[in-house]
């Protein structure tokens, strides 16, 4: 093995890697938050909405889940301007794509979570005089979120890793930065090993923190 490692290249560009990591993590968190709202609305539309809402919700979920994310990224970034929809920069268009992508998966997570809540919860809430919206706000939704916390954790980790696809449209996240450092310095192993280690460390850190949250708010059955 004749490759000689030179980690000084990484230290000189460390601030770029950190900024790229924070950008990717921020895009994942924002996309999860927006996707959670979308998923919640779609889950209710599919589970309890009128028939005219169920079909669009079904088509949205099936379309997003069966189309590669990279293709969706290209469609939003390159396709929307062709349709006359302007005003989104690279980061915004990727966050929009990732949010729509997350929303489809979160819709299925929430739909399963709502279906798994014992009927006794709603009956007890009705018995103490809570109105339908109050039952959803104070009983059903809190229990559903506790049930689905493990899936939400997994989705956040997956979304964080999916931010690597933003490199395809030159968003300066971690993969794009590693590729840029590699192209400028020709230090292949150092660049990609650093990116790999940062992805791995961050994904594990997210999982560990959210597992503690899961234990704190676990539903006792």
VMD Tcl script that draws the C-alpha trace (Angstrom):
set ca {
  {0.00 0.00 0.00}
  {1.79 3.12 -1.27}
  {-0.79 5.70 -0.23}
  {0.61 8.23 2.26}
  {-1.98 9.94 4.43}
  {-1.74 13.68 4.91}
  {-4.35 14.83 7.41}
  {-3.13 18.43 7.42}
  {-5.36 18.95 4.39}
  {-8.39 18.12 6.54}
  {-7.34 20.43 9.37}
  {-6.91 23.31 6.91}
  {-10.43 22.71 5.60}
  {-12.02 21.67 8.88}
  {-14.26 24.75 9.07}
  {-15.73 23.85 5.67}
  {-16.54 20.33 6.86}
  {-18.19 21.64 10.03}
  {-20.27 24.20 8.13}
  {-21.30 21.51 5.65}
  {-22.26 19.13 8.44}
  {-24.38 21.78 10.16}
  {-26.06 22.65 6.88}
  {-26.96 19.01 6.24}
  {-28.23 18.52 9.77}
  {-30.27 21.71 9.55}
  {-31.84 20.65 6.25}
  {-32.75 17.27 7.74}
  {-34.36 18.78 10.85}
  {-36.34 21.40 8.91}
  {-37.47 18.77 6.40}
  {-38.59 16.48 9.20}
  {-40.60 19.27 10.85}
  {-42.32 20.22 7.59}
  {-42.71 16.55 6.66}
  {-44.31 15.87 10.04}
  {-46.97 18.50 9.38}
  {-47.58 17.17 5.87}
  {-47.64 13.59 7.11}
  {-50.12 14.39 9.85}
  {-52.52 16.07 7.43}
  {-52.20 13.26 4.90}
  {-52.64 10.58 7.57}
  {-55.91 12.15 8.72}
  {-57.02 12.63 5.11}
  {-56.42 8.95 4.35}
  {-57.83 7.63 7.60}
  {-60.77 9.86 8.40}
  {-61.13 12.34 5.56}
  {-63.86 12.45 2.92}
  {-63.47 10.28 -0.17}
  {-62.48 13.23 -2.36}
  {-59.44 13.76 -0.08}
  {-58.47 10.11 0.34}
  {-57.55 9.51 -3.28}
  {-55.20 12.53 -3.66}
  {-53.57 11.58 -0.35}
  {-53.15 7.97 -1.52}
  {-51.69 9.06 -4.89}
  {-49.26 11.46 -3.17}
  {-47.95 8.80 -0.79}
  {-47.60 6.10 -3.44}
  {-45.99 8.45 -5.95}
  {-43.39 9.82 -3.53}
  {-42.55 6.41 -2.05}
  {-42.00 4.80 -5.45}
  {-39.95 7.50 -7.18}
  {-36.20 7.81 -6.43}
  {-35.39 10.80 -4.26}
  {-32.66 11.96 -6.63}
  {-35.20 12.15 -9.46}
  {-37.48 14.24 -7.25}
  {-34.57 16.56 -6.47}
  {-33.92 17.10 -10.18}
  {-37.61 17.59 -10.91}
  {-38.03 20.29 -8.27}
  {-34.74 22.09 -8.93}
  {-34.73 21.94 -12.73}
  {-38.39 21.29 -13.49}
  {-40.23 23.91 -11.46}
  {-38.53 26.88 -13.20}
  {-39.61 25.39 -16.53}
  {-43.19 25.52 -15.22}
  {-42.80 29.17 -14.32}
  {-42.21 28.61 -10.60}
  {-39.17 30.64 -9.55}
  {-37.76 32.04 -6.32}
  {-36.22 28.92 -4.77}
  {-32.47 28.67 -4.38}
  {-30.58 25.38 -4.21}
  {-31.03 24.86 -0.48}
  {-34.70 25.80 -0.49}
  {-35.53 23.56 -3.43}
  {-33.78 20.62 -1.78}
  {-35.52 21.23 1.56}
  {-38.85 21.37 -0.28}
  {-38.10 18.06 -2.01}
  {-36.91 16.39 1.18}
  {-39.96 17.69 3.07}
  {-42.36 16.22 0.50}
  {-40.38 12.99 0.60}
  {-40.48 12.89 4.40}
  {-44.18 13.76 4.43}
  {-45.11 10.62 2.49}
  {-43.26 8.35 4.89}
  {-44.44 10.20 7.98}
  {-48.03 9.87 6.73}
  {-47.72 6.09 6.83}
  {-46.05 6.21 10.23}
  {-48.80 8.39 11.68}
  {-51.56 6.39 10.03}
  {-50.22 3.24 11.67}
  {-49.76 5.09 14.96}
  {-53.34 6.36 14.97}
  {-54.66 2.90 14.16}
  {-52.69 1.37 17.06}
  {-54.20 3.64 19.76}
  {-56.64 1.62 21.88}
  {-60.24 2.74 21.47}
  {-60.50 3.20 25.21}
  {-58.45 6.41 25.05}
  {-60.99 8.16 22.84}
  {-63.91 6.74 24.83}
  {-62.42 7.96 28.09}
  {-61.85 11.42 26.62}
  {-65.43 11.49 25.39}
  {-66.68 10.37 28.79}
  {-65.11 13.34 30.56}
  {-66.74 15.74 28.12}
  {-63.91 16.63 25.73}
  {-64.97 17.85 22.32}
  {-63.64 16.15 19.14}
  {-60.85 18.69 18.60}
  {-59.95 18.58 22.28}
  {-59.80 14.79 22.16}
  {-57.38 14.97 19.26}
  {-55.24 17.68 20.83}
  {-55.00 16.46 24.40}
  {-55.36 12.68 24.06}
  {-54.99 11.16 20.60}
  {-52.09 13.18 19.18}
  {-49.86 13.05 22.29}
  {-50.29 9.28 22.53}
  {-49.76 8.85 18.79}
  {-46.51 10.85 18.86}
  {-45.22 8.76 21.75}
  {-46.03 5.55 19.90}
  {-44.34 6.73 16.72}
  {-41.20 8.19 18.32}
  {-38.97 5.25 17.24}
  {-40.07 5.66 13.63}
  {-39.57 9.43 13.81}
  {-36.03 8.80 15.06}
  {-35.30 6.45 12.19}
  {-36.72 8.92 9.69}
  {-34.55 11.76 10.99}
  {-31.41 9.62 10.67}
  {-32.44 8.58 7.16}
  {-33.16 12.17 6.15}
  {-29.79 13.28 7.45}
  {-28.07 10.66 5.30}
  {-30.28 11.59 2.33}
  {-28.94 15.15 2.45}
  {-25.89 13.75 0.65}
  {-28.01 13.82 -2.53}
  {-28.02 17.61 -2.35}
  {-24.49 17.44 -3.75}
  {-26.11 16.65 -7.11}
  {-27.35 20.25 -7.34}
  {-24.20 21.75 -5.75}
  {-25.61 22.40 -2.29}
  {-22.48 22.80 -0.11}
  {-23.32 20.00 2.34}
  {-20.92 17.30 3.54}
  {-20.66 15.13 0.44}
  {-20.24 18.13 -1.85}
  {-17.57 19.59 0.45}
  {-15.65 16.30 0.58}
  {-15.75 16.10 -3.22}
  {-14.58 19.70 -3.50}
  {-11.69 19.21 -1.07}
  {-10.73 16.04 -2.90}
  {-10.77 17.85 -6.26}
  {-8.65 20.73 -4.93}
  {-6.09 18.71 -3.00}
  {-6.18 15.23 -4.59}
  {-6.39 13.71 -1.09}
  {-8.97 11.04 -1.87}
  {-8.89 8.91 1.26}
  {-8.64 11.78 3.71}
  {-11.58 13.65 2.20}
  {-13.98 10.72 1.98}
  {-12.94 9.14 5.28}
  {-13.59 12.45 7.03}
  {-17.03 12.75 5.46}
  {-17.80 9.13 6.36}
  {-16.72 9.61 9.97}
  {-18.83 12.77 10.33}
  {-21.90 11.07 8.87}
  {-21.41 8.06 11.12}
  {-20.78 10.05 14.30}
  {-23.70 12.42 13.71}
  {-26.14 9.64 12.83}
  {-25.22 7.73 15.99}
  {-25.46 10.90 18.09}
  {-28.95 11.62 16.74}
  {-30.03 8.06 17.42}
  {-28.65 8.04 20.98}
  {-30.25 11.38 21.93}
  {-33.63 10.45 20.49}
  {-33.54 6.99 22.08}
  {-33.24 8.75 25.44}
  {-36.25 10.88 24.49}
  {-38.14 7.71 23.55}
  {-37.45 6.16 26.97}
  {-38.55 9.37 28.68}
  {-41.85 9.56 26.82}
  {-42.57 5.89 26.18}
  {-46.22 4.86 26.26}
  {-47.03 2.48 29.11}
  {-49.54 -0.09 27.91}
}
mol new
graphics top color blue
foreach p $ca { graphics top sphere $p radius 0.5 }
foreach p [lrange $ca 0 end-1] q [lrange $ca 1 end] { graphics top cylinder $p $q radius 0.2 }
display resetview
